[in-house]
Amino acid sequence: MSLQIEMVSWAQQSATLASLRRAVFIEEQGVPEALEWDGLDAAATHFIALEDGNAIGCARLLADGHIGRMAVLPAWRGKGAGRALLNAVLHAARQQYLSWLYLNAQTHAAGFYARFGFQPVGAEFPDADIPHLRMELVMEYHIDTLNQQFAIAGQLKFVDAEAGVPVVEITTPHATARIAVQGAQVLEWQPSGQQPVLWVSRAAVYQLGKGVRGGVPVCWPWFGAGEAGKPAHGFVRTRMWEVRETGRGMADSVFIRFGMKDDESTRALWDYAFDLELIVTVGAALKMELVTRNTGIAAFEISEGLHTYFRVGNIRQTRVLGLENTEYLDKVLDFVRDTQIGAVGFSGETDRVYVNTTTDCVIDDTELHRKIRVAKSGSTSTVVWNPWTEKEKGFADMAAGEYQEMLCVETVNAGDVRVTVAAGAAHSLAAFVSLEPGV
Ligand code: TA6
């Protein structure tokens, strides 16, 4: 058998899908036409099982987590097509960040679904004169599941903060933080008694599958514009990451470890096997470590970055120290190479990749009377970015004038730098953010 599962839309494959369902539900099981064609197909995600290119089964997933229309042609039953279809549906449900799934199983198939963790709910009921059982599955992204597995009493909990995107809230004696599970994106780090150190736009869009403007987007496995048709800054910042571990660290800190592995959708964008982790440690400092593991058989090259948005009082009263006399590629001037003279000041759009820099940067914010230190390891370039007025207008998720209160100092391997990770090897990039004492 060369079984393939294709995820399709009704618009793409309605004829094939209708033919399969007519054969199984209407002709074989006698389901009335009016029940079968319920008007929900156009908005649903559909799945087709193909054996040597011939359609032999189907399923559909509705946006509310309702799985249905699971059908396999008689000659192909008991050969793994149903299992492959349901696995594809569950994978899509995770990618749609659905935290709870349900289905009305024909009672004879309840055991099949139970093997995937579906639990029967309520009594058996007839549907088109066929006995059915409602079955439900709470997904790993449900905050109840996340809290059961990873919450730390009084210090770490998951909340459904934005549009169904789970956010982890961390409280320690030294600082609080918020991190979206989608993109493993740190949204906030606020040392006790201080203003928030990170910036998030007031117009930020919290939407499943869309990155939030602010905090610390993870840019991987490429930084900047991708190849044609591929997302800028890579594909991991808009996907749900696994939560792998939480715990207490040194000096009253709390950490959380997120992870992501390759799958068919990542390989369609970047054809390599990987395991990626982001370990965030919240305490008197904020530590973010991005660990790339090459789990494949061939070396691969990446560019990457922790695209950190800092809150500043007034960009015009802010400077970046630590990059003096280093060379940079000036994106505003088509990547012309130049050398930094003195501290970096801001009087217009600034978008620079400082190359060959391993030193700490210090954001000197005279308005907020504070200095933010950005130390790093495993990174040889630093990006400094402020969109200023014109570019700000191009961002629907930035409110007018917000450019004045934000500044990106990004811990990256980008520009003319690529990191080669050999098969079986690992590479770590880390940023350490802290407030200078006595400010
Ligand atoms: O890091 C600077 C930069 O590459 C800018 O050129 C700008 O594109 C910014 O990132 C924001 O990118 P995004 O894809 O998040 O809108």
Boltz pocket constraint, residues with backbone or C-beta under 6 A from the ligand:
constraints:
  - pocket:
      binder: B
      contacts: [[A, 224], [A, 232], [A, 233], [A, 307], [A, 331], [A, 351], [A, 383], [A, 385], [A, 408], [A, 410]]
      max_distance: 6.0
